[in-house]
Amino acid sequence: YRGEEEIQKELCALFPSAAVGETQSSVSAAEDLQTYSEREWKGNTTKSLLIRKGYEAIASEFNLRKVRGDNYCALRAVLFQVLSQSKQLPAWLHDSDISKWPKEMHSDQDFITEWQFPFETSKSKVQHLEQCLELLTNKWQEAVQSKSLEERERMCQQVFRGHDEEYELLEALKFLMLRTAVQLHSDMEKGSDVPEFCWLLFARDSSKCPKTFLTNHLRHVGFSGGLEQVEMCLLGYSLQETIRVVRLYKCDTEEFITYYPNDHKNASPLCLLTEDDRHYNVLFMSFRWFQYLLVLSSVVIILIV
């Protein structure tokens, strides 16, 4: 990852006006995996051969969309998949009081004073987080209500342009992670059942409780660091989604495809790709693979009949 000073300089240049070019997008257009692999991983080093082998293993199934390579990339890739794929709203988004969550947490835990945003705002931190959550609710609803793939794609293109709206959505995801961490830690202290990853999340010396998790980890995401694997589990759990990651450097091992969290896999996971567990890109089903599945399903129906 780039250093915090470098990230901060870039963000200062972007905000508050955040006037990047109209054509600049933080999630690129679709690209053929095999073509991308051959262009980016030339040579015959051990690592190049391994990464190209990993790309080849999934090239017939997926296409690639590159995600801007900053410390928000994991959050950005997951948010893009949520907005581009979701067919219905998660249960927690039906809570009419979602915009009140920051104020409630601030009153109970006084966590919000430590929050940092990648841009200047005249609002209090609580008010700005409320705005972020309201924006997330609206954009998720807009995505679900899209009448066509083209309409949904246009909406995503408007969101992922590096403007402050995009970063507000990413900060909303971070808040959801903190809120979930608080709930899970409380359940652990009561002796209630919790997902397996919770024990790893709070076993770290730097993350013994939600307060230190925020101070030492979450508040730095997007600035000087990204999400660690256990935090990817927390993100998936917070969104009530399963994140499926193809980890190319783990090709030929059982960890080549990893689920976050690994104990609640759903039928339509959010698919990402990483070469190093640091930067994440978006995977989506290729048209060739879609055609293959259609033919396969037709054959199965004929056999059943």
Disulfide bonds with the S-S distance in Angstrom:
none
